[in-house]
């Protein structure tokens, strides 16, 4: 399954209508993010009513635990909150011979070079969001999100997260204790499934999260917008 083929975000099975929906006056066109949000509403509706087990599993090559239900999949990217360097740099020394003016100039140039390298090293030591190499495949189940990538693979079990939030409609942010001894790691997953990851993690491990209690993971007026586009949305608020 990819981001262009989504399950019906309601109670039945099948595929959403093919072809572009007409653009309504005063309404932005219905897009892929809307499809993902609508499907997420269907999952939340079933989850809060104890009906999630009635959903058929999504076909996936990801190894699942007994009873684990695969719900969605699609492409994603990862960024990590980390520095690019450790603050170290190589300091050079210059020996100059000649006139006084030449020696003074050479030493000044050397000092400027050292200062520049020191400033660059200090800047590189400041943490920032770093986009990791390439894109991966994201699989979401009722228990975790699995980001498959040969270099930056992640297995994010909901109960193993220390913090989490929805940084943007397409950005899930979380922190967890790195099992490889690198302390706490803060990452972002960039995916149209970000809201689905958020609500599943919140229901499982962060039931008092303000964004969950306020339904802030879903844009205001989304239900009316979906209805206007002929896509009924199950009640989730």
N, C-alpha and C positions, 0 to 999 in steps of 0.2 A: 504494500500500500504506500502511496506517496501523497503529497499535499494536494494533488489534483483529483484524488479519488477518495472521498470521505464516506463513512457509514452514515445512514440516515440518523440525524440527531433527535430521534424521538423513540417510539416504542416498537416500530416495525423494522424490517430489514429491507435492503435494496440500495438504490443509489439516488442521490439528489438529482433534480431536473438537469438535463443537459442543455447546453447553450447559454448565452448570457441573459440575465434577467433585465427587463426594461428599466431604464433609469427614471425614477420618480421625480416629479418636480420638487425642488427643495431638498432632496435626499441625495447623499453621495451614493455612487454605485455600490452594489453588493460585491464584496471581494472575498479572497481566500481567508483572511483573518475572521471575517464574519462567519464563514462556514465552520471554522475551527471553534469559535465561541459558541455557535449553535450546538455543535456536537458536544461540547463541554457541558452546556446546560442539560442536555439529555443524560449525560453521565451523572451529573450532580443530582438530578431529579431521581434517578434510580438509586443512587448511593444513599440519599437521605431517607428513602422509603424501603430500604432493604431489598431492592430489586436488582442490584448489580450482578448478582450471580446468575440471573436469567439472560444476561447478554452473552452471545456467542463469542468465543475468543478470537482475537485478531490473529491471522496466520503470521508467524514470526519464526525466525531461525534462532532467536535468543533463547538461551537455556532458562527455563522457568522452574520455580519450586513447586512442589505438589500443591494444588489448589490456587496457584497464582493465576490471575486473569489478565491477559494482554488486552489493552484497550486502544492503543493508537501507536503510530510510528510515522517518522518523517525525517527529513534532513535537519541538521542543527549545526551550530558552531559554538565553540567554547572560548571564553576569555577568563583570565585569572588575575586576581589582584596581587601583584608582586613587583619587586624591583627588577630592573634589567641588569644591575650589577651589584657588587658588594661594597662599593666606595673606594676600592683600591685603584691605584694607578702607578705608572712608572715615572719616577722623577729623574731627570737627566742633569748631568753636570757638564759644564763647558770650560775647557781650558783655552784661553785666548792669549796670543802673543802679538805684539805690535805696538802701535801708538796707543796713548792713553784713551783717545776717543774711540778707537777700534775695540779695545778691550771692554770699555764701558758699554758700548753698543752691543757687543756679543753677549755680555752677561745679562743685559736688559732683555734681549730677545729670548735667551734661555729661561729667564725668570717668567717672562710672559707665557712661554710654552708650558712651563710647569703649572702656572696658575690656571691656564686654559684646561689642561688635563685634569687638574684637581677639581675644577668646577664641573667638568663633564662627568667625572666619577661621582661627585656628590649628587648631581642631578639624576644619574642612573640608579643611585641607591634609594631614591624615593619611590615608594610603591605607586603603581598606577594600573589601570586595566590594560592587560596585554592580550591581544587576540592570538590564540594558539594556531598552529599550522593546520590549514585545510578544514574541511567539513567532515562531519561524521553522521552516522545514522542513529536516531534517537528512538528508543522503544519505551513506551509508558505502560506500566501495569498498575493494578490496584495497590501494589506494595512498594514500588520503586520506579526510578527512571534510569535506563541504561544507555549511556552514550558510548557507542562503538567507534573507536578510532585507534589505529595502530600505535600512536604515541601518547595520546592523552585520554585513555579509556577511563570511564567513570561508572560506578555502580552506586547510585544515590538512593539508599533505602530511607523511607520517610522517617522512621524512628531513629536513624543515625544522624539526622541533621541537627546542628546546634542552633542555627538561625535560618530563616528563609523569608523571602518576600517576592513580590512581583514588581520588578524595577520599571517595567514598561509592558505594554500589551504583548510584546513578543520577546520579553527578557525575564527569565527566572533567575534569581540570585539566592545563593545559599552559602553557609559556612559549615564545615565538618572537620572532625579530627582525622588527619591523614594517617592511614595505617602504616605508612612507610617511615614514620618517625619525624615528619617535617612539621609537626605542630598542627595548628588550625589553618585550613586552606579556605579561601573565599573565591568562589567562581560564579560565572554567569553562563547560562545556557541560552543561546539566541535561537528561538524556534517559535513558529506559530502555535505550538502546543504549550506555550508558557503558562497560560491560564489554567489549563487542565492539570499540569504538574502542580501548580500552586494549590488548587482546591483539594486535590487528592492528598498532598502533604499536609495541608492545614487540617483537614478532617481527621487524619490519622494521628498527627502529633502536635498540632498547634490549634486546638479547637477554640482558643480565646484570641486568636490573631485578629486585630482590628479590621483588617481588610476582608477577612472572612465574615466577621459579624456584621459588617456594614455592607456586605456584598460588593465591595469596591473592586473586585476582580472583573466585574461585568460592567460595561459602560452604561451610564444612565440612559434610559429610554430604549435599550436594546430590544426588549420584547416588542415594543410598538413598531420599531423599525423593521424587525423581522416579519411581523404580521403584515406591514405595508408592502413588503417584498414577496408576500405569499409563502413565507417560511414560518409557520407557527412555532412558538418557543414554549417548551414546558415550563411550568412555574418553578422558580428556584429561589425567589426572594421571600 
